[in-house]
Amino acid sequence: MALDTIEIKLSNQFTLKISGRKSSQIKKALIEEFLPRFGSDCTVLYIGDTSNKTLHIELEELKKLNFFELSYNELPDIIAYSKKHNWLYLIEAVHSSGPMSETRVLELKKMLKDCKAELIFVTGFLTRPDFRKWMLYVAWETEVWIADNPDHLVHFNGHKFLGA
């Protein structure tokens, strides 16, 4: 593997190469660490890269979910689907651009109003200091995952997790 690329393992038989940028390190961690822990048997349907907006795309599967007409400027970094729960994970890997903000979530919800799956919004960071830089911009009703603490999520969900 060249120094300027990172390999991401999507399944036992399929890997792809992505640019060696820091944002790619986050994408790799999200796919190889976050999704196996919290993705409920997800299949990765889309991965975008700065140099290749359609690095990996499962167009037919997205169409089955009534995903909006693709415009790569509007897509999150990673899209994954859990058939088991009918959940569509929309994931931003944050290094230099922002998290799932209130505006971003509203835009995606509007574009996905006809989607057949429940939407799960996730922002991924490499470290807690990276998260602290962006924390004020993270939208309510979203999840945050930090690679240096892979077994935990930060829930911006309020009442959903409060119980007796």
OpenMM code with the backbone's topology and positions (N, CA, C; nanometers):
from openmm import Vec3, app, unit

residues = "MET ALA LEU ASP THR ILE GLU ILE LYS LEU SER ASN GLN PHE THR LEU LYS ILE SER GLY ARG LYS SER SER GLN ILE LYS LYS ALA LEU ILE GLU GLU PHE LEU PRO ARG PHE GLY SER ASP CYS THR VAL LEU TYR ILE GLY ASP THR SER ASN LYS THR LEU HIS ILE GLU LEU GLU GLU LEU LYS LYS LEU ASN PHE PHE GLU LEU SER TYR ASN GLU LEU PRO ASP ILE ILE ALA TYR SER LYS LYS HIS ASN TRP LEU TYR LEU ILE GLU ALA VAL HIS SER SER GLY PRO MET SER GLU THR ARG VAL LEU GLU LEU LYS LYS MET LEU LYS ASP CYS LYS ALA GLU LEU ILE PHE VAL THR GLY PHE LEU THR ARG PRO ASP PHE ARG LYS TRP MET LEU TYR VAL ALA TRP GLU THR GLU VAL TRP ILE ALA ASP ASN PRO ASP HIS LEU VAL HIS PHE ASN GLY HIS LYS PHE LEU GLY ALA".split()
positions = [
    Vec3(0.0849, -0.1178, 0.0000),
    Vec3(0.0000, 0.0000, 0.0000),
    Vec3(0.0893, 0.1238, 0.0000),
    Vec3(0.0611, 0.2189, -0.0859),
    Vec3(0.1384, 0.3414, -0.0950),
    Vec3(0.1139, 0.4270, 0.0289),
    Vec3(0.2118, 0.5128, 0.0611),
    Vec3(0.1994, 0.5987, 0.1781),
    Vec3(0.0858, 0.6994, 0.1658),
    Vec3(0.0465, 0.7333, 0.0454),
    Vec3(-0.0564, 0.8342, 0.0267),
    Vec3(-0.1971, 0.7753, 0.0143),
    Vec3(-0.2133, 0.6477, 0.0466),
    Vec3(-0.3456, 0.5864, 0.0459),
    Vec3(-0.3670, 0.5053, 0.1738),
    Vec3(-0.4930, 0.4833, 0.2053),
    Vec3(-0.5331, 0.4031, 0.3199),
    Vec3(-0.6271, 0.2962, 0.2673),
    Vec3(-0.6113, 0.1734, 0.3141),
    Vec3(-0.7037, 0.0668, 0.2761),
    Vec3(-0.8161, 0.0580, 0.3777),
    Vec3(-0.9382, 0.0482, 0.3270),
    Vec3(-1.0554, 0.0304, 0.4115),
    Vec3(-1.1173, -0.1040, 0.3776),
    Vec3(-1.1389, -0.1843, 0.4804),
    Vec3(-1.1969, -0.3167, 0.4613),
    Vec3(-1.3488, -0.3068, 0.4772),
    Vec3(-1.4200, -0.3281, 0.3663),
    Vec3(-1.5663, -0.3220, 0.3693),
    Vec3(-1.6295, -0.4560, 0.4041),
    Vec3(-1.5628, -0.5633, 0.3694),
    Vec3(-1.6115, -0.6974, 0.4015),
    Vec3(-1.4913, -0.7909, 0.3998),
    Vec3(-1.5151, -0.9186, 0.4258),
    Vec3(-1.4050, -1.0152, 0.4262),
    Vec3(-1.3353, -1.0254, 0.2914),
    Vec3(-1.4057, -0.9936, 0.1852),
    Vec3(-1.3495, -1.0113, 0.0519),
    Vec3(-1.3290, -0.8812, -0.0243),
    Vec3(-1.3650, -0.7658, 0.0358),
    Vec3(-1.3617, -0.6422, -0.0399),
    Vec3(-1.2936, -0.5299, 0.0377),
    Vec3(-1.1874, -0.4760, -0.0188),
    Vec3(-1.1223, -0.3582, 0.0376),
    Vec3(-1.1128, -0.2534, -0.0718),
    Vec3(-1.1015, -0.1289, -0.0305),
    Vec3(-1.0791, -0.0236, -0.1282),
    Vec3(-0.9735, 0.0707, -0.0749),
    Vec3(-0.9144, 0.1461, -0.1657),
    Vec3(-0.8106, 0.2415, -0.1285),
    Vec3(-0.8686, 0.3811, -0.1344),
    Vec3(-0.8339, 0.4593, -0.0327),
    Vec3(-0.8829, 0.5958, -0.0198),
    Vec3(-0.7621, 0.6861, 0.0039),
    Vec3(-0.7745, 0.8125, -0.0293),
    Vec3(-0.6620, 0.9041, -0.0130),
    Vec3(-0.6121, 0.9020, 0.1313),
    Vec3(-0.4860, 0.9306, 0.1511),
    Vec3(-0.4237, 0.9208, 0.2827),
    Vec3(-0.4445, 1.0404, 0.3733),
    Vec3(-0.5452, 1.1200, 0.3497),
    Vec3(-0.5732, 1.2381, 0.4318),
    Vec3(-0.6224, 1.1981, 0.5704),
    Vec3(-0.6154, 1.2937, 0.6633),
    Vec3(-0.6614, 1.2676, 0.7994),
    Vec3(-0.8103, 1.2339, 0.8020),
    Vec3(-0.8895, 1.2978, 0.7143),
    Vec3(-1.0325, 1.2657, 0.7094),
    Vec3(-1.0543, 1.1201, 0.6686),
    Vec3(-0.9629, 1.0656, 0.5905),
    Vec3(-0.9730, 0.9250, 0.5500),
    Vec3(-0.9460, 0.8309, 0.6668),
    Vec3(-0.8599, 0.8727, 0.7590),
    Vec3(-0.8353, 0.7930, 0.8792),
    Vec3(-0.9639, 0.7805, 0.9601),
    Vec3(-1.0396, 0.8907, 0.9665),
    Vec3(-1.1672, 0.8880, 1.0389),
    Vec3(-1.2657, 0.7960, 0.9667),
    Vec3(-1.2725, 0.8052, 0.8345),
    Vec3(-1.3633, 0.7187, 0.7575),
    Vec3(-1.3294, 0.5722, 0.7796),
    Vec3(-1.2019, 0.5393, 0.7766),
    Vec3(-1.1585, 0.4014, 0.8007),
    Vec3(-1.2053, 0.3547, 0.9391),
    Vec3(-1.1837, 0.4380, 1.0402),
    Vec3(-1.2246, 0.4021, 1.1764),
    Vec3(-1.3765, 0.3869, 1.1863),
    Vec3(-1.4507, 0.4754, 1.1215),
    Vec3(-1.5967, 0.4653, 1.1238),
    Vec3(-1.6445, 0.3346, 1.0609),
    Vec3(-1.5861, 0.2970, 0.9493),
    Vec3(-1.6288, 0.1758, 0.8787),
    Vec3(-1.5812, 0.0493, 0.9491),
    Vec3(-1.4577, 0.0495, 0.9965),
    Vec3(-1.4018, -0.0724, 1.0556),
    Vec3(-1.4241, -0.0854, 1.2058),
    Vec3(-1.4512, 0.0256, 1.2751),
    Vec3(-1.4688, 0.0207, 1.4207),
    Vec3(-1.6109, 0.0587, 1.4653),
    Vec3(-1.6616, 0.1719, 1.4167),
    Vec3(-1.7948, 0.2169, 1.4588),
    Vec3(-1.9058, 0.1252, 1.4078),
    Vec3(-1.9100, 0.1026, 1.2767),
    Vec3(-2.0204, 0.0238, 1.2207),
    Vec3(-2.0284, -0.1174, 1.2774),
    Vec3(-1.9178, -0.1903, 1.2955),
    Vec3(-1.9310, -0.3225, 1.3576),
    Vec3(-1.9855, -0.3165, 1.5015),
    Vec3(-1.9554, -0.2097, 1.5751),
    Vec3(-2.0033, -0.1967, 1.7125),
    Vec3(-2.1486, -0.1491, 1.7197),
    Vec3(-2.1821, -0.0472, 1.6408),
    Vec3(-2.3105, 0.0213, 1.6553),
    Vec3(-2.3971, 0.0176, 1.5298),
    Vec3(-2.3495, -0.0443, 1.4238),
    Vec3(-2.4192, -0.0405, 1.2960),
    Vec3(-2.5193, -0.1497, 1.2714),
    Vec3(-2.5384, -0.2392, 1.3644),
    Vec3(-2.6421, -0.3427, 1.3528),
    Vec3(-2.6425, -0.4100, 1.2155),
    Vec3(-2.5311, -0.4761, 1.1836),
    Vec3(-2.5159, -0.5507, 1.0577),
    Vec3(-2.5331, -0.4635, 0.9335),
    Vec3(-2.4708, -0.3484, 0.9355),
    Vec3(-2.4829, -0.2531, 0.8238),
    Vec3(-2.4055, -0.2958, 0.7005),
    Vec3(-2.4570, -0.2511, 0.5887),
    Vec3(-2.3881, -0.2590, 0.4610),
    Vec3(-2.3544, -0.1158, 0.4205),
    Vec3(-2.2302, -0.0913, 0.3831),
    Vec3(-2.1900, 0.0416, 0.3395),
    Vec3(-2.2400, 0.0616, 0.1968),
    Vec3(-2.3221, 0.1652, 0.1777),
    Vec3(-2.3799, 0.1932, 0.0464),
    Vec3(-2.3074, 0.3052, -0.0280),
    Vec3(-2.2352, 0.3878, 0.0461),
    Vec3(-2.1649, 0.5000, -0.0183),
    Vec3(-2.0480, 0.5435, 0.0681),
    Vec3(-1.9362, 0.5715, 0.0014),
    Vec3(-1.8217, 0.6376, 0.0634),
    Vec3(-1.7724, 0.7405, -0.0366),
    Vec3(-1.7604, 0.8623, 0.0090),
    Vec3(-1.7045, 0.9669, -0.0754),
    Vec3(-1.5638, 1.0006, -0.0302),
    Vec3(-1.4851, 1.0463, -0.1230),
    Vec3(-1.3475, 1.0873, -0.0945),
    Vec3(-1.3263, 1.2212, -0.1636),
    Vec3(-1.2392, 1.3014, -0.1102),
    Vec3(-1.2125, 1.4324, -0.1696),
    Vec3(-1.1737, 1.4202, -0.3163),
    Vec3(-1.0914, 1.3229, -0.3467),
    Vec3(-1.0446, 1.3072, -0.4849),
    Vec3(-1.1382, 1.2221, -0.5706),
    Vec3(-1.2313, 1.1487, -0.5079),
    Vec3(-1.3233, 1.0629, -0.5818),
    Vec3(-1.4575, 1.0602, -0.5078),
    Vec3(-1.5513, 1.1434, -0.5498),
    Vec3(-1.6796, 1.1574, -0.4804),
    Vec3(-1.7613, 1.0285, -0.4791),
    Vec3(-1.7361, 0.9388, -0.5736),
    Vec3(-1.8079, 0.8113, -0.5769),
    Vec3(-1.7104, 0.6952, -0.5617),
    Vec3(-1.6258, 0.7044, -0.4621),
    Vec3(-1.5282, 0.5998, -0.4369),
    Vec3(-1.5963, 0.4630, -0.4268),
    Vec3(-1.7082, 0.4601, -0.3571),
    Vec3(-1.7869, 0.3367, -0.3448),
    Vec3(-1.9338, 0.3780, -0.3396),
    Vec3(-2.0149, 0.3194, -0.4258),
    Vec3(-2.1570, 0.3518, -0.4250),
    Vec3(-2.2390, 0.2301, -0.4683),
    Vec3(-2.3435, 0.2033, -0.3948),
    Vec3(-2.4392, 0.0970, -0.4252),
    Vec3(-2.5681, 0.1666, -0.4698),
    Vec3(-2.5696, 0.2149, -0.5914),
    Vec3(-2.6772, 0.2974, -0.6433),
    Vec3(-2.8135, 0.2281, -0.6395),
    Vec3(-2.8185, 0.1013, -0.6781),
    Vec3(-2.9467, 0.0300, -0.6803),
    Vec3(-3.0055, 0.0164, -0.5394),
    Vec3(-2.9202, -0.0097, -0.4420),
    Vec3(-2.9682, -0.0220, -0.3032),
    Vec3(-3.0207, 0.1116, -0.2524),
    Vec3(-2.9532, 0.2211, -0.2865),
    Vec3(-3.0007, 0.3542, -0.2472),
    Vec3(-3.1355, 0.3856, -0.3126),
    Vec3(-3.1502, 0.3472, -0.4384),
    Vec3(-3.2769, 0.3703, -0.5082),
    Vec3(-3.3913, 0.2940, -0.4426),
    Vec3(-3.3656, 0.1709, -0.3967),
    Vec3(-3.4689, 0.0914, -0.3296),
    Vec3(-3.5212, 0.1598, -0.2039),
    Vec3(-3.4369, 0.2417, -0.1417),
    Vec3(-3.4750, 0.3127, -0.0198),
    Vec3(-3.5379, 0.4492, -0.0484),
    Vec3(-3.5590, 0.4804, -0.1770),
    Vec3(-3.6091, 0.6114, -0.2204),
    Vec3(-3.5136, 0.7230, -0.1807),
    Vec3(-3.3860, 0.6956, -0.1952),
    Vec3(-3.2853, 0.7973, -0.1661),
    Vec3(-3.2968, 0.9070, -0.2702),
    Vec3(-3.2704, 1.0308, -0.2307),
    Vec3(-3.2861, 1.1441, -0.3219),
    Vec3(-3.1914, 1.1352, -0.4411),
    Vec3(-3.2242, 1.2089, -0.5470),
    Vec3(-3.1384, 1.2160, -0.6658),
    Vec3(-3.0002, 1.2615, -0.6220),
    Vec3(-2.9009, 1.1817, -0.6544),
    Vec3(-2.7680, 1.2062, -0.6007),
    Vec3(-2.7045, 1.3342, -0.6531),
    Vec3(-2.6622, 1.4148, -0.5586),
    Vec3(-2.5814, 1.5328, -0.5834),
    Vec3(-2.4682, 1.5227, -0.4826),
    Vec3(-2.3492, 1.4980, -0.5299),
    Vec3(-2.2396, 1.4604, -0.4420),
    Vec3(-2.1975, 1.5695, -0.3448),
    Vec3(-2.2350, 1.6936, -0.3705),
    Vec3(-2.2057, 1.8001, -0.2752),
    Vec3(-2.2965, 1.7911, -0.1531),
    Vec3(-2.4094, 1.7233, -0.1664),
    Vec3(-2.5062, 1.7139, -0.0583),
    Vec3(-2.4916, 1.5861, 0.0246),
    Vec3(-2.4174, 1.4907, -0.0250),
    Vec3(-2.4061, 1.3622, 0.0437),
    Vec3(-2.3148, 1.3701, 0.1656),
    Vec3(-2.3480, 1.2939, 0.2704),
    Vec3(-2.2534, 1.2806, 0.3811),
    Vec3(-2.1347, 1.1955, 0.3358),
    Vec3(-2.0329, 1.1847, 0.4194),
    Vec3(-1.9122, 1.1101, 0.3824),
    Vec3(-1.9378, 0.9608, 0.3662),
    Vec3(-2.0255, 0.9064, 0.4513),
    Vec3(-2.0540, 0.7624, 0.4506),
    Vec3(-2.2046, 0.7422, 0.4662),
    Vec3(-2.2582, 0.6483, 0.3905),
    Vec3(-2.3976, 0.6066, 0.4068),
    Vec3(-2.3957, 0.4556, 0.4246),
    Vec3(-2.4611, 0.4080, 0.5300),
    Vec3(-2.4686, 0.2638, 0.5554),
    Vec3(-2.6129, 0.2285, 0.5915),
    Vec3(-2.6502, 0.1037, 0.5634),
    Vec3(-2.7882, 0.0609, 0.5847),
    Vec3(-2.7941, -0.0680, 0.6654),
    Vec3(-2.8802, -0.0677, 0.7663),
    Vec3(-2.9091, -0.1876, 0.8445),
    Vec3(-3.0444, -0.2406, 0.7999),
    Vec3(-3.0417, -0.3481, 0.7257),
    Vec3(-3.1663, -0.4113, 0.6805),
    Vec3(-3.2433, -0.4655, 0.8018),
    Vec3(-3.1700, -0.5150, 0.9000),
    Vec3(-3.2289, -0.5728, 1.0214),
    Vec3(-3.3242, -0.4748, 1.0902),
    Vec3(-3.2849, -0.3471, 1.1008),
    Vec3(-3.3671, -0.2463, 1.1689),
    Vec3(-3.4282, -0.1424, 1.0750),
    Vec3(-3.3947, -0.1513, 0.9466),
    Vec3(-3.4371, -0.0518, 0.8486),
    Vec3(-3.3895, 0.0877, 0.8897),
    Vec3(-3.2602, 0.0968, 0.9247),
    Vec3(-3.1973, 0.2217, 0.9643),
    Vec3(-3.0964, 0.2619, 0.8577),
    Vec3(-3.0996, 0.3866, 0.8190),
    Vec3(-3.0022, 0.4421, 0.7251),
    Vec3(-2.9110, 0.5364, 0.8030),
    Vec3(-2.7842, 0.5002, 0.8109),
    Vec3(-2.6848, 0.5800, 0.8819),
    Vec3(-2.6250, 0.6827, 0.7859),
    Vec3(-2.6361, 0.8092, 0.8225),
    Vec3(-2.5775, 0.9193, 0.7463),
    Vec3(-2.4652, 0.9743, 0.8327),
    Vec3(-2.3415, 0.9578, 0.7856),
    Vec3(-2.2251, 0.9793, 0.8714),
    Vec3(-2.1313, 1.0840, 0.8127),
    Vec3(-2.0959, 1.1807, 0.8963),
    Vec3(-1.9932, 1.2788, 0.8606),
    Vec3(-1.8661, 1.2451, 0.9369),
    Vec3(-1.7538, 1.2414, 0.8660),
    Vec3(-1.6223, 1.2200, 0.9254),
    Vec3(-1.5559, 1.3572, 0.9348),
    Vec3(-1.5439, 1.4090, 1.0556),
    Vec3(-1.5011, 1.5482, 1.0718),
    Vec3(-1.3520, 1.5600, 1.0980),
    Vec3(-1.2886, 1.6356, 1.0103),
    Vec3(-1.1510, 1.6791, 1.0328),
    Vec3(-1.1450, 1.8297, 1.0133),
    Vec3(-1.1742, 1.8760, 0.8922),
    Vec3(-1.1672, 2.0198, 0.8659),
    Vec3(-1.3033, 2.0796, 0.8300),
    Vec3(-1.4006, 1.9959, 0.7948),
    Vec3(-1.5352, 2.0471, 0.7702),
    Vec3(-1.6238, 2.0042, 0.8868),
    Vec3(-1.7429, 2.0592, 0.8931),
    Vec3(-1.8250, 2.0467, 1.0119),
    Vec3(-1.8995, 1.9173, 1.0338),
    Vec3(-1.9618, 1.9077, 1.1534),
    Vec3(-2.0377, 1.7897, 1.1942),
    Vec3(-2.1795, 1.7929, 1.1389),
    Vec3(-2.2607, 1.6990, 1.1841),
    Vec3(-2.4030, 1.7001, 1.1544),
    Vec3(-2.4638, 1.8141, 1.2364),
    Vec3(-2.4725, 1.9301, 1.1733),
    Vec3(-2.5266, 2.0490, 1.2381),
    Vec3(-2.6784, 2.0512, 1.2226),
    Vec3(-2.7435, 2.1438, 1.2922),
    Vec3(-2.8898, 2.1584, 1.2801),
    Vec3(-2.9280, 2.1814, 1.1332),
    Vec3(-2.8562, 2.2698, 1.0652),
    Vec3(-2.8856, 2.3000, 0.9252),
    Vec3(-2.8651, 2.1780, 0.8373),
    Vec3(-2.7545, 2.1078, 0.8579),
    Vec3(-2.7224, 1.9890, 0.7776),
    Vec3(-2.8296, 1.8812, 0.7953),
    Vec3(-2.8698, 1.8569, 0.9182),
    Vec3(-2.9720, 1.7554, 0.9458),
    Vec3(-3.1047, 1.7945, 0.8813),
    Vec3(-3.1441, 1.9204, 0.8944),
    Vec3(-3.2700, 1.9649, 0.8328),
    Vec3(-3.2673, 1.9491, 0.6814),
    Vec3(-3.1540, 1.9843, 0.6187),
    Vec3(-3.1402, 1.9689, 0.4734),
    Vec3(-3.1534, 1.8228, 0.4326),
    Vec3(-3.0830, 1.7350, 0.5039),
    Vec3(-3.0886, 1.5918, 0.4708),
    Vec3(-3.2285, 1.5345, 0.4941),
    Vec3(-3.2933, 1.5737, 0.6019),
    Vec3(-3.4297, 1.5256, 0.6278),
    Vec3(-3.5245, 1.5683, 0.5168),
    Vec3(-3.5100, 1.6910, 0.4708),
    Vec3(-3.5953, 1.7409, 0.3629),
    Vec3(-3.5708, 1.6606, 0.2347),
    Vec3(-3.4433, 1.6368, 0.2027),
    Vec3(-3.4115, 1.5619, 0.0811),
    Vec3(-3.4515, 1.4150, 0.0917),
    Vec3(-3.4577, 1.3640, 0.2148),
    Vec3(-3.4894, 1.2223, 0.2354),
    Vec3(-3.6310, 1.2008, 0.2879),
    Vec3(-3.7200, 1.2955, 0.2621),
    Vec3(-3.8571, 1.2856, 0.3129),
    Vec3(-3.9295, 1.1610, 0.2626),
    Vec3(-3.8905, 1.1072, 0.1473),
    Vec3(-3.9546, 0.9880, 0.0919),
    Vec3(-3.8758, 0.8590, 0.1185),
    Vec3(-3.7684, 0.8697, 0.1934),
    Vec3(-3.6859, 0.7524, 0.2227),
    Vec3(-3.7652, 0.6537, 0.3069),
    Vec3(-3.7500, 0.5253, 0.2777),
    Vec3(-3.8243, 0.4202, 0.3465),
    Vec3(-3.7607, 0.3775, 0.4786),
    Vec3(-3.6393, 0.4250, 0.5080),
    Vec3(-3.5683, 0.3843, 0.6299),
    Vec3(-3.5698, 0.4964, 0.7333),
    Vec3(-3.5535, 0.4590, 0.8600),
    Vec3(-3.5364, 0.5579, 0.9653),
    Vec3(-3.3949, 0.6142, 0.9542),
    Vec3(-3.3821, 0.7445, 0.9686),
    Vec3(-3.2527, 0.8106, 0.9519),
    Vec3(-3.1791, 0.8209, 1.0850),
    Vec3(-3.0509, 0.7826, 1.0818),
    Vec3(-2.9625, 0.7919, 1.1979),
    Vec3(-2.8476, 0.8844, 1.1576),
    Vec3(-2.8325, 0.9968, 1.2261),
    Vec3(-2.7293, 1.0949, 1.1938),
    Vec3(-2.6126, 1.0784, 1.2893),
    Vec3(-2.4919, 1.0630, 1.2328),
    Vec3(-2.3720, 1.0375, 1.3127),
    Vec3(-2.2604, 1.1302, 1.2671),
    Vec3(-2.1856, 1.1815, 1.3651),
    Vec3(-2.0632, 1.2556, 1.3362),
    Vec3(-1.9491, 1.1801, 1.4014),
    Vec3(-1.8414, 1.1578, 1.3251),
    Vec3(-1.7251, 1.0862, 1.3766),
    Vec3(-1.6038, 1.1766, 1.3869),
    Vec3(-1.5278, 1.1590, 1.4955),
    Vec3(-1.4042, 1.2327, 1.5198),
    Vec3(-1.2940, 1.1333, 1.5552),
    Vec3(-1.1685, 1.1716, 1.5332),
    Vec3(-1.0565, 1.0869, 1.5735),
    Vec3(-1.0313, 1.0946, 1.7234),
    Vec3(-1.0401, 1.2155, 1.7802),
    Vec3(-1.0033, 1.2342, 1.9213),
    Vec3(-1.1035, 1.3238, 1.9933),
    Vec3(-1.0997, 1.3187, 2.1262),
    Vec3(-1.1854, 1.4055, 2.2063),
    Vec3(-1.1519, 1.5534, 2.1865),
    Vec3(-1.0237, 1.5908, 2.1770),
    Vec3(-0.9956, 1.7328, 2.1474),
    Vec3(-1.0554, 1.7782, 2.0139),
    Vec3(-1.0578, 1.6901, 1.9125),
    Vec3(-1.1233, 1.7242, 1.7856),
    Vec3(-1.2727, 1.7471, 1.8086),
    Vec3(-1.3345, 1.6600, 1.8871),
    Vec3(-1.4769, 1.6741, 1.9192),
    Vec3(-1.5027, 1.8071, 1.9905),
    Vec3(-1.4172, 1.8424, 2.0869),
    Vec3(-1.4368, 1.9668, 2.1621),
    Vec3(-1.4391, 2.0891, 2.0709),
    Vec3(-1.3596, 2.0873, 1.9633),
    Vec3(-1.3563, 2.2005, 1.8694),
    Vec3(-1.4915, 2.2222, 1.8020),
    Vec3(-1.5646, 2.1140, 1.7788),
    Vec3(-1.6885, 2.1201, 1.7006),
    Vec3(-1.8154, 2.0982, 1.7829),
    Vec3(-1.8019, 2.0697, 1.9109),
    Vec3(-1.9134, 2.0272, 1.9950),
    Vec3(-2.0332, 2.1220, 1.9902),
    Vec3(-2.0115, 2.2507, 1.9867),
    Vec3(-2.1216, 2.3465, 1.9880),
    Vec3(-2.2047, 2.3440, 1.8607),
    Vec3(-2.1539, 2.2821, 1.7548),
    Vec3(-2.2223, 2.2806, 1.6255),
    Vec3(-2.2959, 2.1503, 1.5977),
    Vec3(-2.2831, 2.0531, 1.6871),
    Vec3(-2.3488, 1.9235, 1.6683),
    Vec3(-2.4984, 1.9379, 1.6949),
    Vec3(-2.5805, 1.8854, 1.6050),
    Vec3(-2.7261, 1.8954, 1.6158),
    Vec3(-2.7813, 1.8005, 1.7214),
    Vec3(-2.8935, 1.8426, 1.7818),
    Vec3(-2.9692, 1.7530, 1.8676),
    Vec3(-3.0256, 1.6410, 1.7809),
    Vec3(-3.0596, 1.5311, 1.8442),
    Vec3(-3.1119, 1.4125, 1.7762),
    Vec3(-3.0092, 1.3487, 1.6831),
    Vec3(-2.8816, 1.3602, 1.7202),
    Vec3(-2.7742, 1.2953, 1.6449),
    Vec3(-2.6836, 1.2200, 1.7418),
    Vec3(-2.5919, 1.1440, 1.6847),
    Vec3(-2.4954, 1.0669, 1.7623),
    Vec3(-2.3548, 1.1152, 1.7299),
    Vec3(-2.2647, 1.1055, 1.8276),
    Vec3(-2.1236, 1.1371, 1.8055),
    Vec3(-2.0426, 1.0151, 1.8469),
    Vec3(-1.9479, 0.9785, 1.7604),
    Vec3(-1.8569, 0.8681, 1.7905),
    Vec3(-1.7148, 0.9206, 1.7794),
    Vec3(-1.6309, 0.8829, 1.8762),
    Vec3(-1.4930, 0.9295, 1.8804),
    Vec3(-1.4015, 0.8079, 1.8770),
    Vec3(-1.3130, 0.8040, 1.7777),
    Vec3(-1.2301, 0.6852, 1.7525),
    Vec3(-1.1398, 0.6485, 1.8694),
    Vec3(-1.0939, 0.7468, 1.9479),
    Vec3(-1.0037, 0.7109, 2.0576),
    Vec3(-1.0789, 0.6565, 2.1797),
    Vec3(-1.2110, 0.6497, 2.1746),
    Vec3(-1.2960, 0.5837, 2.2744),
    Vec3(-1.4032, 0.5054, 2.1995),
    Vec3(-1.3644, 0.4011, 2.1252),
    Vec3(-1.4540, 0.3378, 2.0274),
    Vec3(-1.5758, 0.2654, 2.0837),
    Vec3(-1.5762, 0.2328, 2.2122),
    Vec3(-1.6890, 0.1590, 2.2679),
    Vec3(-1.8013, 0.2483, 2.3202),
    Vec3(-1.7888, 0.3799, 2.2992),
    Vec3(-1.8861, 0.4737, 2.3543),
    Vec3(-1.9419, 0.5664, 2.2477),
    Vec3(-2.0645, 0.6108, 2.2702),
    Vec3(-2.1288, 0.7121, 2.1875),
    Vec3(-2.1668, 0.8299, 2.2758),
    Vec3(-2.1700, 0.9474, 2.2163),
    Vec3(-2.2264, 1.0643, 2.2815),
    Vec3(-2.3623, 1.0846, 2.2159),
    Vec3(-2.4671, 1.0810, 2.2963),
    Vec3(-2.6035, 1.0934, 2.2445),
    Vec3(-2.6509, 1.2374, 2.2608),
    Vec3(-2.6823, 1.3011, 2.1520),
    Vec3(-2.7440, 1.4325, 2.1557),
    Vec3(-2.8946, 1.4112, 2.1364),
    Vec3(-2.9528, 1.3265, 2.2238),
    Vec3(-3.0906, 1.2826, 2.2045),
    Vec3(-3.1836, 1.3104, 2.3200),
    Vec3(-3.1367, 1.3683, 2.4269),
    Vec3(-3.2255, 1.4060, 2.5363),
    Vec3(-3.3147, 1.2969, 2.5873),
    Vec3(-3.4445, 1.3166, 2.5773),
    Vec3(-3.5449, 1.2316, 2.6401),
    Vec3(-3.5454, 1.0875, 2.5918),
    Vec3(-3.4910, 1.0584, 2.4753),
    Vec3(-3.4975, 0.9214, 2.4228),
    Vec3(-3.4326, 0.8198, 2.5151),
    Vec3(-3.3326, 0.8615, 2.5943),
    Vec3(-3.2594, 0.7653, 2.6772),
    Vec3(-3.2846, 0.7852, 2.8265),
    Vec3(-3.3773, 0.8727, 2.8626),
    Vec3(-3.4111, 0.8892, 3.0035),
    Vec3(-3.5198, 0.7906, 3.0405),
    Vec3(-3.5007, 0.7280, 3.1525),
    Vec3(-3.5985, 0.6309, 3.1974),
    Vec3(-3.6314, 0.6521, 3.3447),
    Vec3(-3.7046, 0.5572, 3.4007),
    Vec3(-3.7419, 0.5680, 3.5424),
    Vec3(-3.6207, 0.5588, 3.6312),
] * unit.nanometer
topology = app.Topology()
chain = topology.addChain("A")
for resn in residues:
    res = topology.addResidue(resn, chain)
    for name in ("N", "CA", "C"):
        topology.addAtom(name, app.Element.getBySymbol(name[0]), res)
